[in-house]
Amino acid sequence: MPKRILTGTVTSDKNEQTITVSVERRFKHPLLQKTVRKSKKYRAHDAENKFKVGDTVRIEECAPISKTKRWTVVVDAQA
């Protein structure tokens, strides 16, 4: 099964080797046909403490690293 990759904005980098990423998704309400925005926060592993608040990052599913961390930051060759 392929691993999910999400794109979001870093909202916190206070913890060592951990960032909090807010991922927003948009969808059309089934009855009202209005576009709805929902966001969810994920805690991701950032081994080098490279990312700061406001950065746009891609995160990928992984095996559990701690109680709340199940995502790692994808380091692209371009970045």
N, C-alpha and C positions, 0 to 999 in steps of 0.2 A: 504494500500500500504506500503510495507516495506521501511524502511529508508536506504538510501545509506551509505555505509561505505567506505572511501578511506584511503589509506596509503601514507604518504609523509614525507618530511623533513622540519623541522622548519627553516625558513629563516630570521625571525625577531621576537624579543620578547620585543621590546621597549615600546609598549603600555601596560597600566595597564589592566590585565585580558584578553589580546588579544594576539594571536600569528598569524603569517602569515606562511602558510604551502604551499610548492610547491609540487604539485602532477604531476608525469610524467606518461604518457601513451605511449605505443608503439603499432604500427599497421603497416600492410603491405600496401604500396601504391597500389591502385587498378590497375594502368596501368604499372608502372615501377617495381612492385614487390620488391621494396626496403623497408627495415624496417625504419620507420620514428618515431622520438621521438618528442613528443609535451608535453609541461608542462603548467600548469595553477596554479595560486596562489589563495588560499582561506584564508579568515580570520576566525579564530575559537576562541571560548570562552574558556579561560583557567582560571577558577575561582581562583585557588590557586597560579598562577604564577609559576608553577612547572617546565615547560619545557623551555629549553634554545636552542640557535641556534645550529643546527647540529643534534638535537635529531630526531629520527624517531617516528612518532606518527600516530595514527588512529583517523580520524575525522568522525563524524556522522551528518547527516542532522538534523535540528531542526527548530522550529518556529523562526522567525526573532527576534534577540536580540537587534540589532541596525540597522542603515542604511546599513551597509555592512556585518554584521555578521549573517550567517545563518547556521553555523556549530558549534559543540561542540567537545571537545576532549574526546575520549572514554578512560576511566580509566579501564584497565584490572586488574583482580585479581592477575595476575602474576607480573605486573609491580610494 
